[in-house]
Amino acid sequence: MIESPEMARKHDRLAAFLRAFPLSAKQCDSAETANLLIIDARGVGEPTHLLYRARFTAALPEGAALWAAAQVDFGGSGNPLVGALPDELSFSLIEEPQLRGLSELVVAEAKVSRCGGGTVGARLCEIVVVLAVRRAIANGTVDAGMLAGLAHPRLHKSLVAMHDDPARNWTVAELALIADMSRGQFISTFTSAVGKSPIAYLSGWRLCLGRAELRVGRSVKSVSAMVGFSSAAAFSRAYSRAFGVPPSHTRRMP
């Protein structure tokens, strides 16, 4: 069956992350301070590869030439998607025409100073990162964890449902129905692919969202309701178990 645009929107694997965790980019001149790199890895005099290192920066691969670079922040360590990504995503631009076209625009903005060039370059880099993560999910880059669940043809629907509506009082039966599986099959498949039970995953997602909301100054009481806990006390207990500090401590941090 061909999936309609309306159906596709209902199962957008990245929308919840983009809403919850700010994505920003700033072009830079040094590979050592960048985690998004457009390089010539083959010595052919033009960009051949795109590298995205979500959690760290490092030197160029041996023999590679830098064409453009950027510092990209996607919610930092608080974003579970960043933690789920491989240390490095590498794409051949010959094999990825969308990324190639965008990379050429990034390089053009970096080479010539134009009005608004910094803003244009930064927005292009943000788009590149979204497409790179999208490709990582589509390609089944990892065998277990969140990305494996998002890449699964059935499980991703239940994950997206939890991501999009964390405050809902989800039951395993409801999530299994969304994934078009029996309850037992859903629990087994989800736990095998993602590495934890559906309810444990949901709790972890709620807590990650809660931490992000606390960091922008929301109260513990309001956050607990936003992310689906029955009370501020229940949220505080779960938060302290998960992160080792009470939510009030996170809220005080700059």
HELIX and SHEET records of a PDB file:
HELIX    1   1 PRO A    5  LYS A   10  1                                   6    
HELIX    2   2 ALA A   15  ALA A   20  1                                   6    
HELIX    3   3 ALA A   31  THR A   33  5                                   3    
HELIX    4   4 GLY A   76  GLY A   78  5                                   3    
HELIX    5   5 PRO A   80  ALA A   84  1                                   5    
HELIX    6   6 PRO A   97  LYS A  111  1                                  15    
HELIX    7   7 GLY A  117  ALA A  138  1                                  22    
HELIX    8   8 MET A  146  ALA A  151  1                                   6    
HELIX    9   9 LEU A  155  ASP A  164  1                                  10    
HELIX   10  10 VAL A  172  ILE A  178  1                                   7    
HELIX   11  11 ARG A  183  VAL A  194  1                                  12    
HELIX   12  12 PRO A  198  ARG A  215  1                                  18    
HELIX   13  13 VAL A  220  MET A  226  1                                   7    
HELIX   14  14 ALA A  232  PHE A  243  1                                  12    
HELIX   15  15 PRO A  247  ARG A  252  1                                   6    
SHEET    1   A 5 LEU A  23  CYS A  28  0                                        
SHEET    2   A 5 ALA A  65  PHE A  74 -1                                        
SHEET    3   A 5 LEU A  36  ASP A  40 -1                                        
SHEET    4   A 5 HIS A  49  TYR A  52 -1                                        
SHEET    5   A 5 LEU A  89  SER A  92 -1                                        
END                                                                             
